[in-house]
Amino acid sequence: MTIRAEVPNPGTMLLPGMYVRVLIEQAKASNAMLLPQQAVTRSPQGDTVMVVAADGKVAPRTIKVGGSQEGKWVVLSGLQPGEQVMVDGFQKMQPGKPVKPVPWSATPAAPAAPAKAASQPAKS
């Protein structure tokens, strides 16, 4: 997108041919939610997510995506606050089987350090 703007230039700090970097705020959606991009399946039929129902079973849900922000999709409709959306574990999921939802973290947990054997002598 190309935008042209005229700005005051006191002291002629900006010279012809110079570039400036600006940050322009886009429209705000007051009722939108952010979802990790990996949670959304995009296809010609529309965008869908897997929602965990109260009985623990997963069902697909069609949503409306409005764009992206900070690496996440902006969801404009199709989800209600408090609903649980599946982000990981699609390979392990079996149709009709309940799942055990756990909170999702954008950063993977650090692997635990290997335990040292008690029989090893202490190093000095």
C-alpha positions, 0 to 999 in steps of 0.5 A: 500500500502506498500512502502519501502524506505532507508533514511540517518540516521545521528546520528542514530536517527532511531533505528531498529524496529522504525516506521516513518510517511511520506507523499508522494504526489501522481500524480497531475491531472491538469484539475481535479475538486473536488466535495463533495462526496454526489453530486456523485451517484456511481453505477455499470453503472458508476458515475453520477451527476445532472447538472443544465442546463441554463434553470434551469432544472436538468439532469444526467451527467456521469463523471469519478472519479479518487479517493478521496482527503480530503473527496471529489471526484476527477473528471477527466472528464465529467464536464466543469468549471462553470457548476452547480452540485446539491449537496443537495435537491434531495428529493425535486427535481421533474423530469422536474421541474426547480430548483433554484440553490444556492451556497453550503456550506460544513458547515450547516448554524447555526440556528438563535437565537430565538428572545426575546419578547419585553415585557420581563423585563430586567435582572440585 
